Amino acid sequence: MNIKIILFIIVLILTSVATTLIYQNTQQADINYFKGHKYFEKGYYNEAIKFHEKALLIDPARLDALTDLARCYQWTKRYEQAIDAFQKSLLITPEDNEIKESLAETYSWVKEYKKAINLYSEILETTDNIDIKRELAEVYIWSNHFEEAKEILLEILKIIPEDKKARLLLARAMQYSGQSKQAIEIYKKLLKEANDNE
């Protein structure tokens, strides 16, 4: 037999074996991810973590497993691990505002307010999302930047005057910044509206 034919057959066999192994690994990553996702959806975060970690051992760039894992860490109060997983997710999809929002939220929970503010501000450079504006205002309140919070909330209320959460946050910012009378008026209006709706 010709040496070229033998080499061709060996290369063909090796390629076939490699393709099969890659397929099996990918399939195993899928299985682990979907098992983990089912646990995640049911709120069994510790069980979900085990499967997502297995999926990521096989495929470290698997974004859905990485973001589910980050959220599991969030809900089990493993904030540093959540931050790390969200940061890895952003390396894969740096423009994903949903991941940025989750990371900003996690930074807020660990009182890294400046990082949270920077991320929320970055998101607002590409969207005019009212929810993100509210979240940014809330972080400003938590970090004692009441004027910045009030500015954002007043901007929201120009667009949506009946926004109860924005009004409540504005009252809180006013209360904490020494504008108690104005805060009390807002609280009274919100209470009256709540009572009228009953």
N, C-alpha and C positions, 0 to 999 in steps of 0.2 A: 504494500500500500504506500501510496505517496505520502511523504511527510507533511505536505501542505494540507492534505485531506484530513490527516490525523489531528493536526493542530486546529483545523477548522472545527472538527467534531468536538474537541476538548473545549474550545472557546464557546461553542454553542451550548454544551452541557453546563459549563460554569455560568454562562449568562442565564440559562434557564433556572439553575439552582438559586442564583442571586436574586432573580426576579421573584421567585416563589418565596424566599425568605423576607424580602422587602414587603411583599403583599401580606404575608402572615403577620409581620410586625405592625403594619398599618391597620390591618383588621383587628389585631389585639388592642391597639390604641383606641380604635373606634368603640370596641366592646367596653373597655374600661371607662371611656368618656361617657357613653350612654348610661351605663350603670350608675356612675357618679352623678350624672345629671338627674336621673330619676330620684336619687336620694336627696339631691339639692332641692328639687321641686317640692319634695315632701317635708323639707325642713330638717332632715337628718344630716346635718352639716359634717359631723365627724366621720360618718360613713362615706359621705361624698368625697371628703378630702382624700381618703385612702385610694379611691378609684381614680380621681383626677391626678394624684401624684404618680400612680402607675402609668396612666396615659402619657403624662409628661416625661417620664423616664424613657419611653419609647419614642415620643415625638415632642421634644422640648419647645417647639414653635407652634404647638397646637393652641390657637388663640381661644377657642371656646372653652377648652379645659382650663386654660390659664385664668380666664376671667371668672369662670365658675369657682375655681379654687380661691381666687382673691376674695370673692364675695363670701365664700364659706369661712375663710379666715376672719373677715369682717364680723360676721354674725357670731363667731365663737370668740370674739374679743382678742384675736391674735393680730393686732393691728400692724405690727412691724412686718409680719409675714404677708399681710394683705397689701401693704404699701409696696413691698418687694415684688409681689406678683403683678400688681397693677402697673408698676414701672416696666417690668418685662413685657407686659402686654402692649404698652405704649411704644416700646422699641419695635414691635412688629407692625403696629398701626398707629403711628404718631399723631394722626389727625382725628382720631376717634374721640369725639366729645363725650360720649357716654362713659368711656373708661376714665377720661380726665375728670369728669364729674364725680365718679366713684372714688377716685384717688383724692380729690379735693375734700370730699366728705370724710374720708378716713383721716386725712391730715387734721381736719377740724376736731375729730373725736380725740386725737392725741395732743390737741392744743398747739399744733404747728400751724398757726393761723396765717402767717405770712405766705407759706407754701400754698395753703388752700386759696388765699386771696389771689395769688399769682395765677393759679390754674383756672379759677372761675373767671378772672379777667381775660385770660387767654381764650377761653371758650367764647366769651362775649365779643371778642374781636371778629368771630366768624358767624355769630348768630345773635339775634335780639330776643332770646328766650327769657320770658318773664320769670319762670321758675328758677333759672340760674341767677337772675338778678336778685330774687328774693333770698336765695341761698347765700349769695355774696353779701347782701345786707345783713343777714343773720350772723355771718362770720365776723363782719365788721363790729356788730354789737358785742359778740363774745370777746372780741379783742379790744374792746373799749374805744373803738373808732366811731363814735356816735354820729359825728357830722357826716362822714362818708355814707354811713348807713341811711341817715335821714335823706340825703341827696338822692340816693338810688330809690328809696321807697316813695318819695314824692314824685319822682319821674314815673314810677309804676302807676301811682294813683292818678296821674294826669291822663294816662291811657285807660286804666280800668279803675274808676273811682270807687266801685263797690268791692274791690279786692280785700276780703276780710283778713287774710293772713298778712298782707302788706300793711293794713291799718293797725293790726295788732303789733306787728314788729315796729312800726313807727311809734306807737304809744310806748312800747318798751324802750326804744332808743331815747325818746323824749324823757321818760321817767328817769332813766339812768344818767342822763346828761343834765338833770336839774330842772327840766321843764315839766314839773309835776302837774301843774294846772292844765296844760294842754293834753298831757297824757290822760288825766282823769276824764276829760271831755271825750276823748276818743273811746276810752273804756266804757263810759256811760252809753255812748251811741251804739257800741257793739253789743252791750248787754240788752239795751232796749230792742235792737233788731232781733236778737236771739229770743227774747221773750215774746215779741210780736209773731215770730215764726212758729211758736208752739201751738 
